[in-house]
Amino acid sequence: MNGLFDFFGRVLRGVLRLVLAVAALVFVLSLLLATLVVVVGLSLWALVTGRKPAPAVVFSRFRQTSQRYTQGVWPGAPRRPMGDVVDVEATDVTEKPAPAPRSGPDPMARVLR
C-alpha cells in the first residue's frame, strides 16, 4: 500500500511541476507580448503625430549626454577644444585688515573670525 501512495505522490508532484512550468511560460510570453504591443502602439502613434518615438528620444539624449562627458569616444563625433584661454586685465585686490583676535574663556574664540 505504501508503494502505491509513493507512486501517486510522485505523479502528482510531476503534474504540479508541469502545471507551474506552463503557468510561468504563459506569464513570460504574455509579458513579452504586452511589451511588444505597447512598443508597436507607441511607434505607430509617433508616426501619426509626426514625433520621434520615445525610445529613440531617450537613447539620443543618452548619447548626447555621454558625448559631453567623454571626448572622442564616439566615432565621427566632432572634437572640441577642452577650454579657451581668456585674456583679462589684471586688477589689484586689497584685503581688509584682519580683526584683532578675540579673547575670553573660550580657547577656540581666537580661531573663529
N, C-alpha and C positions, 0 to 999 in steps of 0.2 A: 504494500500500500504506500509506503514511504517513497519508493521509486517512481510511482505514478504521480505523486504530488510534486516531486522534483522535476519530472518531465514537463508537467503543465506549468510549473513556475518558470522554467527556462523558456518555454514557448511564449508565455505572457510577457516576460521581460524582453524577449526578442521583438515581439509585436509592439510593445511600448516604445522601444528604441527606434523602431522603424517609423512609427507614427510621429515621434518627436523629431526625427531627422527630416521627414517630409514636411512637417509644420515649419521647421527652421528654413528649409529650402523655399517653401512658398513665401515666407516672410521676406527673405532676402530678395527673391525675384520680384515681389510686389514693391519693395522699396526701390529697387533699380528701375522698375517700370514707372513708378511715380516720379522719380528723378528725371527720367528721360522725357516724360510728358511735360513736366514743368520747364525743362530746358528748351524743348521744341516750341512750347507755347510762348515763352518769353522771346525766343528768337523770331517767331512769326510776328509777335506784337511789335518787336523792334523794327521789323521790315515794314509793317503797316504804318507805324508812326514816323519812320524815317530816322530813328535814332540808332546809335550803336547798341548792340546787346550788352547787358550789364557785365557778363564775364569779360568781354573784350575791354570794357572801360576799366575794370578793376586791374586786369593784367597790364594794360598800357600805363596806368598810374603807377603800378608797382615798378615797371621798367624805368619810367621817368625818375622815380624817387631813387632807385638803385643807381642810375646813371649819375645822379647828383653827388652821391657819396663815393662811388668807385670810378675813378677817371681811367678811361682807356680799356675797360674790361670788355665792353660790348663791341663787336665788330662793326665798323662803319660809323661809330659814334665820333662826332667832331671833337677834336682835342681843344680844350680851352686852357688858357694860362691859369696857373693856380692863384695868382693875385697880381694886381697892378701896384706900382710904386707911385705914390702921390707926393710931389714936392710941395712943401708948405713953408711959409715964412716962420722963422723961429721967434718966439717971444719969451721974455723972462717972466718967471712966475715967482713972486715974492711970497715967502712963508710968513705967517703970523708968528709973533714971538710966543714961545711955549709958556703956558701959565705956570705959576710957581707951584711946586709940589704941595699937596695937601698934607696937613699934619693932623694928628688926632690919635685916638686909641686904636683905630683900625690899621693894621700893618699893610693892608693892600690898598689903602686910600691913596698913597703916593703913586701907585702903579696906574690906577684908573684916572684918566684925564678927561 
